[in-house]
Amino acid sequence: MTVSSPILAKRTRSSTSQTPMTATGTKNKSTTMRRKQQDLSKESIAMNKLGRIKLSDEQQRLRDRILEFSRKNLGSFNDDKKPAIFVIEGDAGTGKSVILNSLFNEIQRLSVSSLDNEDVLVGTNNYLIVNHPEMLKLYHRICHQFSYIKKSSLERPTTLVNTLQKTNSMADIIIIDEAHLLSTAKDAWKRFYGENHLSDLIKLGKVLVVVYDDKQALRMGSYWDENAKDDGASLKWFYDQFLSDKKEWYNLKQQFRVAAPEDVLDWIDKISIQGIIPEYPKSCLLKEEEGKRQYDSLNFDFKIWEDCGEMYEALRVKNEEMGQCRMLSTYDFPYRLDGKDYFVTCGDNFKVRWDRYAPREQLPWSERETFDEVGSVYTIQGFDLNYAGVILGKSVSYDKANNCIKLLPEFYDDHAGFTKKKNIKNADSVKQKIIMNSINVLLTRGVKGLYVYAYDPELRRILLESKAHNHLDS
């Protein structure tokens, strides 16, 4: 499972054997380096989606607006020494990272090759940071296509904070992708000794551009919540500290990832944000037309499954057709970074291992030969799939008395995510929110289809019954 953790995976015997460097050893090292370079240059679906997709009209206008905001506030910083912030808030799949990638590309191009010497962007020292190792690898691969983007301008937040503090220097523009993953507490294991990443970054940058969705906060050590006063951190609190003419907040609404009808998106929101049992999407009900089964669903394939093994095999067929179809699960089955394989087991005919820790891999997990693995929220956050087969695990149960989702945090096995920090006052409610956030992330990965299996028999029954009820009503 791709988890940021201070615990290192157990080394295999081959990785710990110490062999004298010989001509053969040198040759093997050269071969490894050559393969790594080939991996870096290899096209990937995620690279194309992030780096080559055409911006919508709204996204293009927003990018231009941020450029103008950055120019204005870089120019005024020399006079007032006050930083500025531009926040882009949006749900999963609204194209936030696509805008940031295009914005950073343009800023870096103008910083070295603008034809206008009066442009304040000329010669600026800018960074794009993300606290997500898989996303950072993707950005590193994209930067190889552009001579004006240096790898050193793409960093993890702790690295940038420590570097700027050590050199007593400031950045001009800091672009923060997935800001909901910024640390909200000290983390000595990862060499972050401050109290909050954003608090430090505000002191080290003249202009900050922040992408944010508090429904994707997954750990107590990086817990952002706009509705909790005593737990973690609030971006709006930081935003309010800026001068009125030094800040802007923009909300993205349009869904670009999940090409589903409105009632499917509503189903996802109700179960993963509100925690209520939603009606089965009527647009996805199978209808008999001239003896043929057809989907009236804008080509989006949605289904609740009674049998997890059958769901997996149906997903296998889809994967053979189009690729990038994967099983995902809530963090409700044991997993440790000790070099061993751990398995997700549901019923009598589904036992598939969790994804293996592979920090040296360059391609995203969904683009490697990983169909025979189950991905976690850490593996898939920030990435797309064609089809997602989602297991709602042991921590996601059913409250019959109130006809709603009942969460059981004692079954959620992400111990690192639940490690309590001193700025978490209501640990039990935060655990509930983290589980709900993880469900939301998993359910919003599939572009063309979403299959769902509930481990809890009662929850599975009620979700399947909602389909039968809607069949009768239609």
MOMOQUI-V374168 format. One record per residue. N is the residue number from 1. RES is the residue in one small letter. D_CENTER is the distance of its C-alpha to the mean C-alpha in whole Angstrom. Layout:
BEGIN
n = <N/N>
res = <RES/RES>
d_center = <D_CENTER/D_CENTER>
END
This chain:
BEGIN
n = <1/2/3/4/5/6/7/8/9/10/11/12/13/14/15/16/17/18/19/20/21/22/23/24/25/26/27/28/29/30/31/32/33/34/35/36/37/38/39/40/41/42/43/44/45/46/47/48/49/50/51/52/53/54/55/56/57/58/59/60/61/62/63/64/65/66/67/68/69/70/71/72/73/74/75/76/77/78/79/80/81/82/83/84/85/86/87/88/89/90/91/92/93/94/95/96/97/98/99/100/101/102/103/104/105/106/107/108/109/110/111/112/113/114/115/116/117/118/119/120/121/122/123/124/125/126/127/128/129/130/131/132/133/134/135/136/137/138/139/140/141/142/143/144/145/146/147/148/149/150/151/152/153/154/155/156/157/158/159/160/161/162/163/164/165/166/167/168/169/170/171/172/173/174/175/176/177/178/179/180/181/182/183/184/185/186/187/188/189/190/191/192/193/194/195/196/197/198/199/200/201/202/203/204/205/206/207/208/209/210/211/212/213/214/215/216/217/218/219/220/221/222/223/224/225/226/227/228/229/230/231/232/233/234/235/236/237/238/239/240/241/242/243/244/245/246/247/248/249/250/251/252/253/254/255/256/257/258/259/260/261/262/263/264/265/266/267/268/269/270/271/272/273/274/275/276/277/278/279/280/281/282/283/284/285/286/287/288/289/290/291/292/293/294/295/296/297/298/299/300/301/302/303/304/305/306/307/308/309/310/311/312/313/314/315/316/317/318/319/320/321/322/323/324/325/326/327/328/329/330/331/332/333/334/335/336/337/338/339/340/341/342/343/344/345/346/347/348/349/350/351/352/353/354/355/356/357/358/359/360/361/362/363/364/365/366/367/368/369/370/371/372/373/374/375/376/377/378/379/380/381/382/383/384/385/386/387/388/389/390/391/392/393/394/395/396/397/398/399/400/401/402/403/404/405/406/407/408/409/410/411/412/413/414/415/416/417/418/419/420/421/422/423/424/425/426/427/428/429/430/431/432/433/434/435/436/437/438/439/440/441/442/443/444/445/446/447/448/449/450/451/452/453/454/455/456/457/458/459/460/461/462/463/464/465/466/467/468/469/470/471/472/473/474>
res = <m/t/v/s/s/p/i/l/a/k/r/t/r/s/s/t/s/q/t/p/m/t/a/t/g/t/k/n/k/s/t/t/m/r/r/k/q/q/d/l/s/k/e/s/i/a/m/n/k/l/g/r/i/k/l/s/d/e/q/q/r/l/r/d/r/i/l/e/f/s/r/k/n/l/g/s/f/n/d/d/k/k/p/a/i/f/v/i/e/g/d/a/g/t/g/k/s/v/i/l/n/s/l/f/n/e/i/q/r/l/s/v/s/s/l/d/n/e/d/v/l/v/g/t/n/n/y/l/i/v/n/h/p/e/m/l/k/l/y/h/r/i/c/h/q/f/s/y/i/k/k/s/s/l/e/r/p/t/t/l/v/n/t/l/q/k/t/n/s/m/a/d/i/i/i/i/d/e/a/h/l/l/s/t/a/k/d/a/w/k/r/f/y/g/e/n/h/l/s/d/l/i/k/l/g/k/v/l/v/v/v/y/d/d/k/q/a/l/r/m/g/s/y/w/d/e/n/a/k/d/d/g/a/s/l/k/w/f/y/d/q/f/l/s/d/k/k/e/w/y/n/l/k/q/q/f/r/v/a/a/p/e/d/v/l/d/w/i/d/k/i/s/i/q/g/i/i/p/e/y/p/k/s/c/l/l/k/e/e/e/g/k/r/q/y/d/s/l/n/f/d/f/k/i/w/e/d/c/g/e/m/y/e/a/l/r/v/k/n/e/e/m/g/q/c/r/m/l/s/t/y/d/f/p/y/r/l/d/g/k/d/y/f/v/t/c/g/d/n/f/k/v/r/w/d/r/y/a/p/r/e/q/l/p/w/s/e/r/e/t/f/d/e/v/g/s/v/y/t/i/q/g/f/d/l/n/y/a/g/v/i/l/g/k/s/v/s/y/d/k/a/n/n/c/i/k/l/l/p/e/f/y/d/d/h/a/g/f/t/k/k/k/n/i/k/n/a/d/s/v/k/q/k/i/i/m/n/s/i/n/v/l/l/t/r/g/v/k/g/l/y/v/y/a/y/d/p/e/l/r/r/i/l/l/e/s/k/a/h/n/h/l/d/s>
d_center = <14/12/12/13/16/20/21/22/22/26/27/29/33/33/30/33/36/38/40/42/41/43/43/41/38/38/38/35/33/34/33/29/29/30/27/24/26/26/22/21/23/22/21/17/16/13/15/17/14/13/17/19/18/21/20/21/24/22/19/22/24/21/21/25/25/23/25/28/27/26/29/31/30/30/34/34/33/36/38/36/34/31/27/26/22/20/17/15/14/13/11/8/10/12/12/11/10/13/15/14/15/18/19/19/21/23/24/24/27/29/29/31/32/33/37/37/38/38/34/33/30/32/32/29/27/23/20/16/14/10/10/8/10/9/8/11/13/12/14/17/17/17/20/22/23/24/27/26/23/24/21/22/21/17/16/15/16/18/20/20/22/24/25/26/28/30/31/32/30/28/25/26/23/19/16/13/10/7/10/10/9/12/15/17/20/22/21/23/22/20/22/21/24/24/23/20/18/18/22/23/21/23/26/25/24/26/24/20/18/15/12/11/10/12/11/7/10/10/13/16/16/13/14/14/16/19/21/22/25/25/22/19/19/19/18/21/23/22/23/26/27/27/31/31/31/28/25/24/21/20/18/16/17/18/15/15/13/14/18/20/23/22/23/21/18/20/21/17/17/20/19/16/17/20/21/24/25/25/27/27/26/29/28/27/30/32/35/38/40/43/42/39/35/33/30/30/26/26/25/22/23/22/24/24/25/28/28/25/27/28/24/23/26/26/22/24/26/23/22/25/26/22/20/16/17/16/16/14/15/14/15/19/20/22/20/21/21/24/24/25/24/23/23/22/25/25/29/32/30/26/26/23/21/18/16/18/17/17/17/19/18/17/16/12/13/13/16/18/20/18/20/22/19/16/13/11/8/7/8/6/3/3/6/9/12/16/16/15/17/16/18/18/20/22/21/21/24/27/29/32/34/32/30/26/24/25/22/24/22/24/23/19/19/17/19/17/15/18/20/22/22/25/24/23/26/25/23/24/22/19/19/19/16/14/15/15/11/10/12/11/7/10/12/10/9/13/15/18/18/17/20/20/22/22/24/26/29/30/26/27/30/29/27/29/32/30/30/34/35/33/35/38/37/37>
END
